[in-house]
Amino acid sequence: MIFAQLIPSFLVILFCTNALAGVPTIDAPLPPLAITERGELTLTDDEFSFIPWSSEAGLGKVHVIQYFGATIEHKDTFKPFTDLLQSSFEPGAINVTTVLNMDAAMWGTAGFVMSELKKNKRMLPLAIMVVDDNGSGVIEWDLGKAGTGLIVLDDKGIVKYFSRQALSEAEMASTVELMRVNIKR
């Protein structure tokens, strides 16, 4: 009897939890994500620090956000696309943000991941690198089991492209063209 009474309550909780997640939807604003624990890695006077980061920080330019787990398995998921971006656009023409889900890192590897992140920040001081300690992006953007996502936004924060997996050659080419069209507007 009690079990039968709990089922409707469980379904309501399950529905409400999924309703809180905001899947990035084409031609809609990106559901906001704020990362206050750690956040964006900054380098000033050869000193590293963190500042809070928000997905709304890139407004004003076409913005690419790549989100993935801090694991060897996921680190190169979007690399072919970001490499293509470097050869397709002048520095500063677009914003590219990398958000690392530290919650996905294997136990004992966080120090190595942070060391690599700092090394990359030294090599690319203008790159936007964000640490998500709690994996909140996976939940907020409903990135699924793999916890990866590539989001292209126009200058007003409207989603123009979204993928949870690596892009094919054709997808990369069409996405770069889509970005060019949105830069010209």
Secondary structure as UniProt FT lines:
FT   HELIX           2..20
FT   TURN            26..27
FT   STRAND          34..44
FT   TURN            45..46
FT   STRAND          47..54
FT   HELIX           55..58
FT   TURN            59..60
FT   STRAND          63..69
FT   TURN            72..78
FT   HELIX           79..88
FT   TURN            91..92
FT   STRAND          95..101
FT   HELIX           102..104
FT   TURN            107..108
FT   HELIX           110..123
FT   TURN            125..126
FT   STRAND          128..132
FT   TURN            133..134
FT   HELIX           136..140
FT   TURN            141..142
FT   TURN            144..147
FT   STRAND          149..153
FT   TURN            155..156
FT   STRAND          158..163
FT   HELIX           169..184
//
